[in-house]
């Protein structure tokens, strides 16, 4: 669950601390599903950071990231292994895997595409552009999440205001992935984009589906760390759900999100209660 900015004695406001070659989870990385599991944004952010560190290049756009979370990532030290798949002139592909006790818990693939000149011609695009909240630029708490449901002017800073069967959206930046290190635009986008599952699977009683994966497709990187995600579609049958979202910044739409999820009705996460 995303948190507001702040300081906690003895705990850096980040998902991990660097410990040698590994990442040690902080309290902010713990999942709402179980104290023994890590939250999806932390897992996806750690994998994105590892791949970007080894394969990122200003001439390339990280156009797609796919994360498969086929085993719970436990609340212990993470080791991440990266593997180059292709390093071509126009396409670069790199894989990464989280390894715990010799087993892979989650893995990711990023496809980088070289920037080029757009072809001529006109193309169809959805005329509906999501509107960010009106945020006071002097607000010092830049990590405060703004949540919305229904009408796109209905933004508040409390998740509990928005539990229901209406369309959901969020505007935020995530915590840094590693203490003492500001996340890149790509890593932050991956962590905020992971909320595709929450936004599309959040119903009247809470979140009753747990995602098995995440795919983000990006035409460009956002202009800043503050970005928005809005639910587009939720489709479900026999306890299997598919959710899609749109990612946007103050310039406009820059990508889409896709997730598949499994029904987890015995352990619904209820966000209807105010924090505190």
N, C-alpha and C positions, 0 to 999 in steps of 0.2 A: 504493500500500500504506500503511495507517495506521501511524503511528510512535508510540513512547512519547514522553512529554514530555522536555524537555531543552534544553540551550543549545549552540549551535554557533557558534564564533567567526566573526564577520562575516556570519552568516546568521540572520535573525529566524525564530523558530519559528512560521511561518505559511505559507500557500500562495502569497501574493502580497505585494508592496509596492506602495503607491500611487505612481504616477509621472504627475503631471499628471492628465489625464482617463483615463489607462489603468492597467492592472494588469500589473506585471512579475512573472513567475513566479520563485519561489525553488526551491531544490533539492527541497523537499518536494512540489512540484506535478508533478514529473516522473513519467511513467507507467512501470510495470513492463514494458510492452510494448516501449517504445522511448524512448531519451533525448531524441528529438526531439518527443515527444508529451507532452501533459499528462494527468494522471490524472483519471478520471471524477469523483471527489468535488470536486476543485478546479474543474472546468468547471461542474458543476451548482451548486456553491456560489456561484460568481461570478455566474451568471445569476440565481439566487434572490435574492442580495443586491441586484442592480441593480433587479429588479422590486419588491422590498419597499421599497427606498429611495424609489422614485417613486410607489408605489401602496398601501403598507401603511397600515392604519388599525386602531386598537384595537377598533372596532365590527365588524370583519370578520375571519373566519377564512380563512387561505390554505388552502382545502379541497382543491385539487388543483394539482400542478405536473407538467407533462409536458416533458421535455427530449429533443430529437432530436439525436443526435450522428452526423450523416451524413458528416462529413469529419473526419479527425484534427485536433484543435486543437493547433497547433504551439507549441513552447516559445519563444515570442516575446511581445512586448507585446500585451496584449488591449485592444481597444476594444469596449465593449458599448453597443448602441443599444436603447432601450426605446420601445415604441409602445402607447399606450392603445387598447384595442379596444372596451370598453364601460365606462361608469361609471354604473350604475343604482342604484336605491335598495336593492336586495337582492343584486344580482350585479355584481361588478366583474371585468373581464378585462384583463390586460396581457401583451404579448409582449416578448421581449428576444432579441437576436441578438449573437453574438460575431463581430466582423468583423476579418479579418486580410488585409492586402494587398488590400483592396477586395472580398474574398469572405467570405460567411457560412460559418463552420465548424460552428456549433451554434446551436440556437435553443430557446427555452422559452416556455411559456404558463402563467400562474398564474391560477386562478379563485378569487376571493375571495367568500365568502358571508357575509351579515350574520348575526350572532348573533341568536337568537330563542328563544321558549319552545317546549319540546318538546311534541308532541301527546300526548294521553292514550292509554293502552293498553299492552299487553305485547307484546314483540317477541322473536323467537328470536335467540339469540346463542350462539356457540360457548362451551361451558362451560370449555374448556381455556384457561388463562391462563398465558403464559410466566412463568417465575420468574427474576428477576435474580440475579446472583451475590451472595454475601455479601461485601461490600467493606468493609474497615476505613475508617470515616469519617475517621480521622486520617491516612490515606494522603495524602501531599502531592503525589504524582504522579497527579493527577486525570485525566490524559489517557491513562493506560495502558489499552490495549484488553484485554478479557477475551474469550477465544474458547472456544467449546464445540462438541461434536459428540456425537451419540447422546443419552444420558441428560442431562436438563437440569440436573443437579447437577455435571456434569463440565466445570468451567471452569478454564482456565489462561491465562497471559499470553503463551504462545508459539503462533503459528500452526502451527509445525511439528509440534505435538502432535496436530493434528486433520486432517491430510490423509488422505482416505479417502472411502468412498462413503456415509457416514452423514450424517444431517441436521446442518446447520451453524447456528451462531448467534454473535452478537457483542454485547458490551455495552461502550459507549465514548462518549466525546465526541471530536469532531474538533479538529484545529488551528484557530485563527482563520483566517478566509478572507483577511483583510488584516492585516498587521503593525500592532500598536498599537491594534487594534480588536477587542473581544470580539464574536463572532458572535451573532446573535439566535437565539432558539429555532427559528425557521423555517429559517434558513440552516443551522444546525448539523444539524437534522433532515434536510434535503435532502442534506447531505454524508454523513451516516451512512447514510441510506436508500439512497444510491447503491450501497452494498455488497450490495443485492439481487442484483446480477449475480454478484458474487463468491460469495456464500453459496449461490446456487442452481446455479451452474455449476462448482463446485469438486468435482472427483472424485478418484479414487484416484491419478491421475498429475499432478494440478494443475488449473489453470484453462485449459481449451481453447476457450472461447467468449469472444468480445468483444462487449459489448453495443452495440446501435445506439440505444438510448433508455432512458428511465426515466420511470415515472409513480408518483407518491405520492399517495394519497388520504387526507386527514386529517380526522377528526371534530373534533379539538381539537389544540392544541399541547401538547407534553409539559410536565411540571412543572419539569424542569431540563434542563441540557445533556447529562447522562448518560442515554442511552437504549439500548434493545436492538432488534435485528433478528433474526428467526428464519426460516429457510427453510420454506416450506409445500409447494412443488411445483416439480418440474423436469420439463418435457415436451420431448422432442426428436425430430426426424425430418429426415433429409436435410440435416444440418448446420445446422438452424435450431432454436433452443431458446427456450422460454418459461419464465420463472421468476416465482414469486410469494412474497411474504414477509409477515410480520406485524410491525408496529412496536409497541413497548411501553415503558412506564416503570414506576416502582415503584407507581404507582396502578393500572395495568392497560393493556389494549390501547387504542391511540389512532389507528391507521391501518394501511394496507396498501401494499405495493409491488408493482410489475409491471415486468418488463423483457423485451425480445426480444433475441436474440443470434445471432451468426453463428459457425460453427465456425472455429477458427483453430489447427488441429492442428499446423501446422508451427512454431508459436511458443508452445507451452504454457508458462505461468508455473508453476514448480514451487515450492511453499511447504513442501516436506518437510524442507528443510535449516534447522537452527537459525540464528538471526541471529549475526553476528560472524565 
